[in-house]
């Protein structure tokens, strides 16, 4: 494949050669790409478009829907439902799966997606994205909700688009993770980042430290070690990043390494995690593992997790292999009772929490 000359269509023909159902899967991913181009154009207009702001409605997660959320959801559905390739779709914005209408031929794939990840970032012109996953549906009857509840390792394709200074599509069909840049002049996604590989080691981590009081001990232990830098057990300095857009966080990790953590915490006991398994954590984990990284809940490999509900939330830790494995080990050591106490700066010798410092 020639860098800068290979279009998405040509790439898919080469990657899927000899695979059963290759033509249909390739055509479906081209339809998805067409939707991503349209969403990219909408987000690029910013305040010049008619899209900023909120609707007086909430999605299934109880989150206020942004206008771009709903419009991006409609674009994805309209681009993909008519081609005879899908048996159904599921989205963050829909309570139940979307059935293919009777006037269209029903295909052998399921598409699940988050139409616009981090939509509130558009108000401040920060990168947002779209995440998607493709599952096989080998039944002749229409899919039920249960047919979507498959572990991440059964995905036949996954990807995301990031709408930044350039629009990029990052995709896997199980043969590595590859990046394409949208050439707006010709309207094609062009292969620019073939066979992405995440460095096994890193000195960057991403976590929302406003939730520190809710973290479990293994996460406290890891972050405290990173913050200690050269003077601590790790013997080197770490940088912390946080964009509040999962697509942007994962994209940075794929480009240069790092660890992204949205771990289990005690903030909301009814939700063990914050990210949706089927259309956020699952596809991102497949992309990361196909690039040599690792993805875990802290307690088990994310891609082995069997979904129990369409909009199930899970904790997620992903990125550079050695760091993710270290964090998983800390969870295992804590569960077995052999981990050592972490040292929090709030409770060290100079802390205001010293008994003698209380007034």
Secondary structure, 3 states (H helix, E strand, C coil): CCCCCCEHHHHHHHHCCCCCCHHHHHHHHHHHHHHHHHHHHHHHHHHHCCCCCEEEEECCCCCEEEHHHHHHHHHHHHHHCCCCCEEEEEECCCCCCEECCCCCCCCCEEEEEEEEECHHHHHHCCCEEEEEEEEECCCCCCCCHHHHCCCHHHCCEEEEEEECCCEEEEEECCCCCEEEEEECCCCEEEEEECCCCCCCCCCEEECCHHHHHHECHHHHHHHHHHHHHHHCCCCCCCEEECCCCHHHHHHHHHHHCCEEEECCECCCCCCCCCEEHHHHHHHHHHHHHHCCCEEECCCCEHHHCCCCCCCCEECEEEECHHHHHHHHHHHHHHHHCCCCCCCCHHHCCCCCCCHHHCC
